Amino acid sequence: MKKIFAIGLSLFSLVIFGCGGDSGTGGGGGDDFEQENVVVYTTSTIPSIENINDAIWDSAAVTLVRVGHDTSYGVNSAFADDTMSLQAIVASDTLFLRARWRDYTADSAGNYIRKSSGTGSWELVNIADAGAGEDCLFIIFDGGNNGTEKADCASMCHATANSMSTTGGGQADAWAWRSGTTNPVKMAEDQWIRPTGTALTGDQLTSGNRLAYFTNWSQIGLQQPIFMHVTDTAYHGIYLYTTDTVAYFYLGYGWDAVQGYRMPAYYVDSTVYKDPNAGDRWDVKAMSGHSANYWTVVMKREMTTPSSIEATRYDMDFAGLDSIQVTIAISNHHTDIVEDGGWREHSGSIPFYLVFNRPTP
């Protein structure tokens, strides 16, 4: 029997969650492999979301989570059979997670738009082989009502081609951090998986709620960018913020002369981060950094949210749980194009538990 043990190192980590309420062990899937659970560190010291290397993380145990070792849970060729480190802290009624994994390139630009042949012509590039796509961290939690499937993404995401839906009769809470769309707005997208559907669905948006990122590509009439940066061809940045945009217009003297120019295929609204009325989809805050071939991502969300106690629940309520089952996955050059592998092309873990209260021996 092979095991990966929780260790007290100051490494960083990555996570995905699932079902809650009991204090079981990880397991299932793979070659007689058992994944060690993640023990949450409870403290009165609140980690800084702005500093992914806050010293308080040195006090939280690190668990190495094996990803990409079982095709039933997805294998991304960039990672194959690897491990990532994961830590968890509860402070001030908030759950903080820190994940770290090896990725030799930071694919932060995501999809892009490039000049094609013909006056004023552009093309949207959204295929990984052409350098599009973004790096991602996915987290799945069982909603507490999903039968024996709980947070097992092998049956949700991989058993049926081009489908992502629960089979246990309930739903799952999901967090999705993406390097090109949610990363620049300092958040992860809060989503959910239900018994029917073909993809992750963002949490509900009601009147007055907002979106944090948008597609910068017009599908109506001329296929071209919707917005461009105010400095037009002088701008070669990765992210296009709404506050820096003007409506796209063709610069006959400039665009054709800029070889290899890439226009961001998304524009993002950084003001959503501090908007208390932004909506349930944006209650997971996140910060990240890429250094020495590793991504480090810190995420936080209140243990209980307004959506977790409503009759129609989108968020899992962590308060009062002894443990919750989780599954995690990472992706390189992730796209939403089914023919390109899409969200299925990731390296995932077998289910394990996030343990809030370690049982007394």
N, C-alpha and C positions, 0 to 999 in steps of 0.2 A: 504494500500500500504506500503510495507516494503522497507526501503532504508538503504544503508550503505554509510556514509558520509565521505568525505575527511577530515582528521584531521591533525593538526599540531604537531604530535608527532615525536620523533626521532627513530621510528621503521624502519625496513628495509623491502624490498619488492621483488615482483616477477611479470613478465609481459608476455603478448602476444598480438600482434597487428594485425590490419587489414586495411580496406579501408580508403582512405583519401580524403580531399578536402572540406568537409563541417563540420559544428560545431554542429552536432546532439548530442543527448543524447544516453546513453546506453539503453539497453532494449532487450526484446524478451526472450522467453523461461521461463520455471520455473513457480512458483506458484505466479503470479502477482508480481514478484520481479523485481525491477529496480536497476541496478548497477550504482553507482556514477562514473563519469568520472575522469580521472587523469589529473591534471593541471601541466604542465611543468614549472619548475622554470628556468628562464634565468639569467645567471650571467657571470661575466668576470673571476670568480675564477674557475680554471679547477680542477675537482675532481681527486684525485690520484687513478689510477687504481690499484696500489699496496696496497692501504689502504682502505679496504671496510668500515671502520668506519671514514673516513675523515670528519672533522667537518663541511664542507660545506653542508653535507646532512641534518644537523639540520635546515637549512633554507628552505628545500624543503618540501612541504606538503606531508603527507602520506595518501594514499587511501587504505582502506581495500577492497580487491577483494574476493568475495565469489566463492569458487570452490567446485565441487563435490556435488552440491545440486540438479542437474537435470541430469537424466540418458541420456538425449539427448546429453549432453556435456561430458559424461564420469564420472565414479565414481571409484576411486581406493580405495580398502577396507582399506588401511592404512591411508587414509585421510577422506573419506566420506564427510560430509557437514562441511566445515571449511573455514577459511579466511586466506588470505596471505596479507602482506603489500607491497605496491608498490610506488616508488618515481621516478621522472624523472627530469633531468637537461639538459639544453642545454648550452654549453660553448665552445667557440672557434670553432664554426661550427661543433660540435660533440654532438651527443645524448648519454647521460649516463642514465642507468636504474639501480635501486637497488631494489632487491626483497628479501623478507624474509618469510619463511614458516616453519611450525612445521614438523619435521621428527625425530623420536626418534633414528634412526640409520643412520649413514653415510655409505651407500653402495658404497664405492669408488672403491673397487677392481673390480667390474664388473664381467664379465665371467672369468672362470679360468680353468686350466688344472690340472688334478690330476692323480696320478699313479693308474693303474688298475692291476688286476691280470695278471700274465704272465711276462716273462722277457722282459724288455724294453717297456712294453705296457702302454699307456696313454689313457685318455678319456677327451673329451671336455665337460665341464659343462656349459650349457647356459640356464638352466631352473630356474625360480625364486624360485620354491619350494625347490631347491637344494642349495639355497644361492647364485645363480648367479644373474646377472642383475645389473643395476646402477641407481642411482637417477637422475632425469632429470627435466629440465625446458624447456618448449616449448613456442615459441612466433610466432604468425601468424599475418601478415599484409596483408590487401587487396592491390593488385597491382595497384589499381586505375581504373581497367578495368573489374572488376568481377561482374558487374550487381548488383542486390539487395542482392546477397549472401555475398558480401564483404569479411569479415573475419570470417564468421559464420562456425565454425568447426563442428557444428551439421550435416550440410548437406555435408561438405567435407569428414569428417572422420567417421561418425557414421551411416549415412542413408543407406549405402551399405556395407555389410560385407566384411572385408578384402580389403578395397579400400580407397585410399586417393587421391582424385582429386577434382578440383573445378567444380561447376555446374552452375556458373554464366557467363560462356563464357570467362573468363579472367584467371588471375593467382594470386597467393598469395606469398608474401615474407615470409620466415620462418627462425627463429633462433632456434637452438637446443643446449642447454648446457647439457652435460652429465658428471657425476661425475667420470667415469672411463676411458673415451676416450678423451674428449676435455678439461676436467678440468686440467689434468696435463700439458697440453701444453698452458694453459692460454688463451683459446679461446672458442667461441661457433661456431658451424658449421653453415654457412650461406647456406640456402636451399631454394627451391621454389616448389610450387605445381601448376600443370597445369591441363587443362581440361581432359586429359587422363593420366592414370598411376595407379600404385598400391601402391605407397609409396612416401615419400618425396625424392626429388632428390637433391643432392648437387649441388651448383652453379658450373658453367662451369670451367673446368680446361683446359687450353691451353698449348701449348708447353712451357716447362720450369717451369710450375706450379708444386706444390708439394702436397703430402698428409701428414697429421699430425699424423695419427694413422693407424695401420695395424693389421690384424688378425695374431696371432702367432700360427697358427694351419695348418698343412700340410694335404691337402685333397688328395694328390697324393701319391700312394704307401703306405708306412707305415703311419698310422695316429699318429702323434706325434708333439711336439713343433718344430717350425722352429728355434727359438733362445732361448738361456738361458742366465742368468746373468753370468758375468765373474767369480763370486765367487761360482758358481754352487749351491750346497745344502746349503751353508751358507747364501744365500740371501732369506729373507722372506719379502721383501718389497711389497708394493701395486702396484707400477708402474714399468714397464720395459722400460727404455730409450734406444734408439738406440746406444747411445755412450757407454753404459755399457754391450753390448751384444756380444756373440760369437755364432757361429753356434752350434746348439744342438748336443750333442753326449751322448750316454748312459753311465752312471756311475754305473756299476754293483755293486760297493762296497758302493754306497751312497744313491741312490734314494729309494731303497726298505727299507732302514733302517730309513728313515725320515717319521714318522707317520703324516698323515694329511697334507703333503706338497702340497702347491698350487703354480703352475706356472702361472704367468699372461697370459691371453689369448689374450692380445693385447700388442704390443710394440709401443711406441710413440716417435715422433721426436720433441723435444722442440726447435730446432733451427728455425722451421717454423715461430714462433712468431715474430721474428725480420727480417724476409726475405721480403724485399719490392716486390719481384717478386713471392711470394708464390701463389698468385692468388686470385680471387674473393671469393672463398669459405672461406677464412680465414680473412675477413676484420672486423669481430666482435671479439673484445678482451674481455676477461672475467677473473675475479678473484673471489674466493669464500672462505668461511670459515664455518665450522660446530662447533657450540658451544651451550651448554645448550639446546640440543634437537632442534636446529633451524639451517637451512641452510640460509646463506646470500650470494647472488650472485650479483656482479656488472658487467654490460656489457657496452661496448661503441662501437659506429660506427659513422663514419663521416656522416653528414646529406646528402651529395651528394657523390656518389662514381662513378668511371668511368663506372661501369656497369649500374648505374641508368639512364644514359643519352644516352646509346647506343640504336640502333634500336631494338635489341633483349635484353629486359631488364630483369635482374635477381634481382636487388635491387630496393626497393622503394625509391624515392627521397623525403626526408622529408622537404627540404628547400622550404619555401614559403607556406606551408600548414597551414591552421588554425587548422586543427585536422585530425586525422586518426583513423579509427576504429580498435580495437584490440581484440584478444581473447588470453587467457593464459591457460596453463595447467601444472600440476606437476605430476610426476610419481615416484613410489617407486619400486625398483627392476625391472626396465624397461628392457625388452629384445625385440629383433626383431623377435622372434619366434611366428608366428601366432597362433599356437596351445597353446602357453603359455599366450595368451592375447596380447602380443606384444605392439605396440604403441597405441593400442586401450584402454589399461588398464591404463588410467590416469584420474585425476580429473581436469575438465576444467571449465572455466567460461563462462557466456553468453557474447556476444559482448558488448564492451563499447568503449569510445573514449579517446585517448590521445590528450589533448587540448594544442596546442602550444601558441595560442593567445586567452585569455579569452575575449569574447565579452563585450563591454562596456554597462552597464545597460541603 
